[in-house]
Amino acid sequence: MAHIQHFVDQNQRMFKKTLSYYIMHITVALLVGYFVTGSIWMAMTLSVLEPTIQAVAYFFHERVWEKKQQVIPQA
């Protein structure tokens, strides 16, 4: 448990920045969704769904890049 607490303490700025970006992303997606659909419910659904799927996609994107880096060493 101490390792987790140390990790959290060492990365507080990154966690705060990530949270603020996630909130900003949801807000922008909500506004765009509302202007496109005219429905607040559809906009709210899209604004939560899209950033969440993007986060999962980003995880796999990073995994591919890590594997690529292992295969092709940088000069």
C-alpha positions as CSV (number, residue, x, y, z in Angstrom):
1,M,0.0,0.0,0.0
2,A,2.9,2.3,0.7
3,H,4.1,1.9,-2.9
4,I,0.7,3.1,-4.2
5,Q,0.7,6.1,-1.9
6,H,4.2,7.0,-3.0
7,F,3.1,6.7,-6.6
8,V,0.1,8.9,-6.0
9,D,2.2,11.5,-4.1
10,Q,4.8,11.6,-6.9
11,N,2.3,12.0,-9.7
12,Q,-0.3,14.4,-8.1
13,R,0.3,17.1,-10.8
14,M,-0.2,14.5,-13.6
15,F,-3.4,13.2,-12.0
16,K,-4.8,16.7,-11.5
17,K,-3.9,17.6,-15.1
18,T,-5.5,14.4,-16.4
19,L,-8.7,15.1,-14.5
20,S,-8.9,18.7,-15.6
21,Y,-8.4,17.6,-19.3
22,Y,-11.0,14.9,-18.9
23,I,-13.5,17.4,-17.6
24,M,-12.7,19.9,-20.4
25,H,-13.1,17.1,-23.0
26,I,-16.5,16.1,-21.6
27,T,-17.6,19.8,-21.5
28,V,-16.5,20.4,-25.1
29,A,-18.1,17.1,-26.3
30,L,-21.3,18.0,-24.4
31,L,-21.5,21.4,-26.2
32,V,-20.7,20.0,-29.6
33,G,-23.2,17.1,-29.1
34,Y,-25.9,19.5,-28.1
35,F,-25.4,21.8,-31.0
36,V,-25.4,18.9,-33.4
37,T,-28.3,16.9,-32.0
38,G,-30.4,19.5,-30.2
39,S,-30.9,17.0,-27.4
40,I,-29.3,17.4,-24.0
41,W,-29.7,13.7,-23.2
42,M,-28.0,12.6,-26.4
43,A,-25.3,15.3,-25.8
44,M,-24.7,14.0,-22.3
45,T,-24.5,10.4,-23.4
46,L,-22.0,11.3,-26.2
47,S,-20.0,13.5,-23.9
48,V,-19.3,10.7,-21.5
49,L,-19.1,7.8,-24.0
50,E,-16.7,9.4,-26.5
51,P,-13.9,10.4,-24.0
52,T,-14.2,7.1,-22.2
53,I,-13.8,5.2,-25.5
54,Q,-10.9,7.5,-26.4
55,A,-9.1,6.7,-23.2
56,V,-9.4,3.0,-23.8
57,A,-8.2,3.5,-27.4
58,Y,-5.3,5.6,-26.2
59,F,-4.2,2.8,-23.9
60,F,-4.0,0.3,-26.8
61,H,-2.3,3.0,-29.0
62,E,0.4,3.4,-26.4
63,R,0.8,-0.4,-26.2
64,V,1.4,-0.6,-30.0
65,W,4.0,2.2,-29.8
66,E,5.8,0.5,-26.9
67,K,6.0,-2.8,-28.9
68,K,7.2,-0.9,-32.0
69,Q,9.9,0.8,-29.9
70,Q,11.1,-2.6,-28.6
71,V,11.3,-4.0,-32.2
72,I,13.0,-1.0,-33.7
73,P,15.6,0.5,-31.3
74,Q,16.0,4.2,-31.5
75,A,19.4,5.5,-32.7
